[in-house]
Amino acid sequence: MRPLLLSALFATVLQAGIIDRVAVVVGKTVITESEVLQELRLTAFLNKKPLDLSPAERRAASERLVDQALLRDEMEVGEFKPPADTEGEAALRRFRQDNFPSPVAFRAALEKYGLTEEQVRRHLLWQLTTLRFTDARFRPAVAVTNVEASADRAADGSSGPSDEAVDREMESWLKQKRAATRIQFKKEAFE
């Protein structure tokens, strides 16, 4: 009885095929090959660029996903409250209105890039979440470490640290987090 059950299970697994392949492991977070491809599709779609699925572009997309995984972990630790889903819907509506003359053109573009409206909405919401988190997490650090420069900017009429300074602070933090986190890129996902 037992060998028959194992044979049936093995046959079922063989019929199912490979569901997805691990591309990167970031600490305890797994990034799959399909997530890397989706990141490429979304980035090309939003930037109105041709879709490039080359190994170099897959590697670049996986690097972005590593940073996103590190940011998600930090958001959880800091109990950051993300924007409401309705803000993602509003961002999608604005994006559609600003970039496509009609709903038909939008749907055609989604099909061309192999995306769904929901994937685009979630990605736009993630971008908004990341922007707000970056501002909340890194702007105060820049202000504290750069008091003299902030005073100079205030004298010039500008308020607070520049966006570039915040980006530099975040990049520095990401570099430190990458160095402290076990990150494994699976070679076969980028061939």
Secondary structure, DSSP 8 states (H G I E B T S, - for coil): -HHHHHHHHHHHHHHH-----EEEEETTEEEEHHHHHHHHHHHHHHHT------HHHHHHHHHHHHHHHHHHHHHHHTT-----HHHHHHHHHHHHHHH-SSHHHHHHHHHHHT--HHHHHHHHHHHHHHHHHHHHHHHHHHHHHTHHHHHHHHHHT--S--HHHHHHHHHHHHHHHHHHS-EEE-GGGG-
